[in-house]
């Protein structure tokens, strides 16, 4: 009877090991299936990756900075043109009027 009990427990232990191996395989298969499905959904949503978003964000920041610098430069040129344009207009107006 001792041998039968030991054999029974050995079979139960082997069965439990096999069940644990199957459960691990099922878990891996489920994770793979879930990950594949999630990637498909995300791809269908046409989402942007974080790295791409950050790159475009940096490009927009640089463009804004360049735009502000150009606005300042144009304002300075307009101011300079306004000063020389007034005195230059008088000079050329005087030359034209004198002829």
C-alpha positions in Angstrom: 0.0 0.0 0.0 2.9 2.3 0.7 4.1 1.8 -2.9 0.7 2.6 -4.3 0.4 5.8 -2.3 3.9 6.9 -3.4 3.1 6.1 -7.0 -0.2 8.0 -6.7 1.5 11.1 -5.3 4.2 10.8 -7.9 1.6 10.8 -10.6 -0.3 13.8 -9.0 3.0 15.7 -8.8 3.8 14.9 -12.4 0.4 16.0 -13.4 0.7 19.2 -11.5 4.1 19.9 -13.2 2.6 19.3 -16.6 -0.4 21.5 -15.7 1.9 24.3 -14.6 3.9 24.0 -17.9 0.6 24.1 -19.9 -0.6 27.1 -17.8 2.7 28.9 -18.5 2.4 28.2 -22.2 -1.2 29.4 -22.3 -0.2 32.6 -20.5 2.6 33.3 -23.0 0.2 32.6 -25.9 -2.4 34.9 -24.4 0.2 37.7 -23.8 1.4 37.4 -27.4 -2.1 37.4 -28.8 -3.1 40.4 -26.6 0.1 42.3 -27.5 -0.5 41.7 -31.3 -4.1 42.8 -31.1 -3.2 45.9 -29.1 -0.5 46.8 -31.6 -3.0 46.4 -34.4 -5.5 48.7 -32.7 -2.8 51.3 -32.1 -1.7 51.1 -35.7 -5.2 51.5 -36.9 -5.7 54.6 -34.7 -2.7 56.2 -36.5 -1.1 57.4 -33.3 2.2 59.1 -33.3 5.2 57.7 -31.4 6.5 59.8 -28.5 9.9 60.3 -30.3 8.2 61.6 -33.4 6.0 63.9 -31.4 9.0 65.3 -29.5 10.9 65.9 -32.7 8.0 67.8 -34.3 7.5 69.8 -31.0 11.2 70.8 -31.1 10.9 71.8 -34.8 7.9 74.0 -34.0 9.7 75.6 -31.1 12.7 76.4 -33.3 10.4 77.8 -36.0 8.6 80.1 -33.4 12.0 81.3 -32.2 13.1 82.0 -35.8 9.8 83.8 -36.5 10.2 86.0 -33.4 13.8 86.9 -34.5 12.6 87.7 -38.0 9.8 89.9 -36.6 12.3 91.8 -34.6 14.6 92.2 -37.6 11.8 93.3 -39.9 10.6 95.9 -37.3 14.2 97.2 -37.0 14.5 97.4 -40.8 11.1 99.2 -41.1 12.2 101.6 -38.4 15.5 102.3 -40.2 13.7 102.5 -43.5 11.2 104.9 -42.0 13.9 107.2 -40.8 15.9 107.2 -44.1 12.7 107.0 -46.2 11.5 110.4 -44.8 14.8 112.2 -45.3 15.5 110.3 -48.5 12.0 111.3 -49.8 12.7 114.9 -49.1 16.0 114.7 -50.9 14.7 112.9 -54.0 11.5 115.1 -53.8 13.7 118.2 -53.9 15.7 116.9 -56.8 12.6 116.0 -58.8 10.9 119.2 -57.9 14.0 121.2 -58.8 14.2 119.8 -62.3 
